[in-house]
Amino acid sequence: MSKIDYHKANFKKRYALPKYHKKGPQIVGSMSSKVKFGKYIGYTIQRIIENDPNYMKWLIDKCLSIQIEPHLLTQIKQKLND
């Protein structure tokens, strides 16, 4: 195996999404639920809205690739408009 082939194979392994991400990341639960992906992993939705509302707006715009429960999406939009 050449160095290039080795690096290509290693790159694919390193950056492959875990199996549970095949449907895309999800935001479920309530405003106190913790996010399990992205730069705010482990933060609650409420904390993200307070600290970086632009990031949450960006997530909502990416709603097609990130699954957000409808009732939670409504709550998030209300908080962002306050």
One Martini backbone bead per residue (centre of mass of N, CA, C, O) as a GRO file, in nm:
protein
   82
    1MET     BB    1   0.096   0.037   0.024
    2SER     BB    2   0.069   0.348  -0.017
    3LYS     BB    3   0.072   0.651   0.128
    4ILE     BB    4  -0.184   0.756  -0.003
    5ASP     BB    5  -0.368   0.517   0.058
    6TYR     BB    6  -0.333   0.526   0.361
    7HIS     BB    7  -0.443   0.819   0.405
    8LYS     BB    8  -0.722   0.773   0.283
    9ALA     BB    9  -0.813   0.549   0.477
   10ASN     BB   10  -0.762   0.706   0.741
   11PHE     BB   11  -0.952   0.941   0.682
   12LYS     BB   12  -1.217   0.781   0.663
   13LYS     BB   13  -1.207   0.668   0.951
   14ARG     BB   14  -1.177   0.935   1.115
   15TYR     BB   15  -1.441   1.094   0.951
   16ALA     BB   16  -1.653   0.909   1.020
   17LEU     BB   17  -1.962   0.846   1.097
   18PRO     BB   18  -2.146   0.733   1.312
   19LYS     BB   19  -2.410   0.522   1.303
   20TYR     BB   20  -2.611   0.719   1.470
   21HIS     BB   21  -2.577   0.953   1.223
   22LYS     BB   22  -2.740   0.870   0.965
   23LYS     BB   23  -2.996   1.068   1.030
   24GLY     BB   24  -2.879   1.262   1.216
   25PRO     BB   25  -2.896   1.492   1.422
   26GLN     BB   26  -3.050   1.552   1.747
   27ILE     BB   27  -3.331   1.736   1.899
   28VAL     BB   28  -3.450   1.652   2.220
   29GLY     BB   29  -3.716   1.736   2.442
   30SER     BB   30  -3.589   2.010   2.607
   31MET     BB   31  -3.437   2.300   2.715
   32SER     BB   32  -3.258   2.097   2.916
   33SER     BB   33  -3.128   1.966   2.696
   34LYS     BB   34  -2.858   1.801   2.558
   35VAL     BB   35  -2.614   1.832   2.335
   36LYS     BB   36  -2.459   1.572   2.098
   37PHE     BB   37  -2.324   1.810   1.921
   38GLY     BB   38  -2.079   1.998   1.835
   39LYS     BB   39  -1.950   2.283   1.999
   40TYR     BB   40  -2.201   2.229   2.233
   41ILE     BB   41  -2.135   1.985   2.380
   42GLY     BB   42  -2.336   1.950   2.678
   43TYR     BB   43  -2.531   2.166   2.629
   44THR     BB   44  -2.793   2.348   2.670
   45ILE     BB   45  -3.027   2.507   2.498
   46GLN     BB   46  -3.055   2.751   2.682
   47ARG     BB   47  -2.749   2.823   2.692
   48ILE     BB   48  -2.714   2.874   2.392
   49ILE     BB   49  -2.917   3.105   2.367
   50GLU     BB   50  -2.770   3.292   2.572
   51ASN     BB   51  -2.466   3.278   2.434
   52ASP     BB   52  -2.561   3.174   2.109
   53PRO     BB   53  -2.810   3.257   1.905
   54ASN     BB   54  -2.682   3.221   1.620
   55TYR     BB   55  -2.640   2.917   1.637
   56MET     BB   56  -2.939   2.842   1.671
   57LYS     BB   57  -3.031   2.967   1.404
   58TRP     BB   58  -2.853   2.787   1.231
   59LEU     BB   59  -2.980   2.518   1.316
   60ILE     BB   60  -3.262   2.579   1.212
   61ASP     BB   61  -3.172   2.612   0.913
   62LYS     BB   62  -3.062   2.295   0.943
   63CYS     BB   63  -3.329   2.113   0.979
   64LEU     BB   64  -3.287   1.896   0.752
   65SER     BB   65  -3.017   1.767   0.904
   66ILE     BB   66  -3.164   1.844   1.174
   67GLN     BB   67  -3.346   1.699   1.426
   68ILE     BB   68  -3.646   1.864   1.539
   69GLU     BB   69  -3.878   1.892   1.747
   70PRO     BB   70  -4.157   2.073   1.704
   71HIS     BB   71  -4.206   2.177   1.999
   72LEU     BB   72  -3.909   2.270   2.034
   73LEU     BB   73  -3.891   2.467   1.799
   74THR     BB   74  -4.102   2.662   1.908
   75GLN     BB   75  -3.955   2.734   2.171
   76ILE     BB   76  -3.695   2.842   2.044
   77LYS     BB   77  -3.824   3.070   1.876
   78GLN     BB   78  -3.941   3.222   2.117
   79LYS     BB   79  -3.672   3.277   2.263
   80LEU     BB   80  -3.535   3.433   2.024
   81ASN     BB   81  -3.772   3.665   2.023
   82ASP     BB   82  -3.728   3.788   2.325
   0.00000   0.00000   0.00000
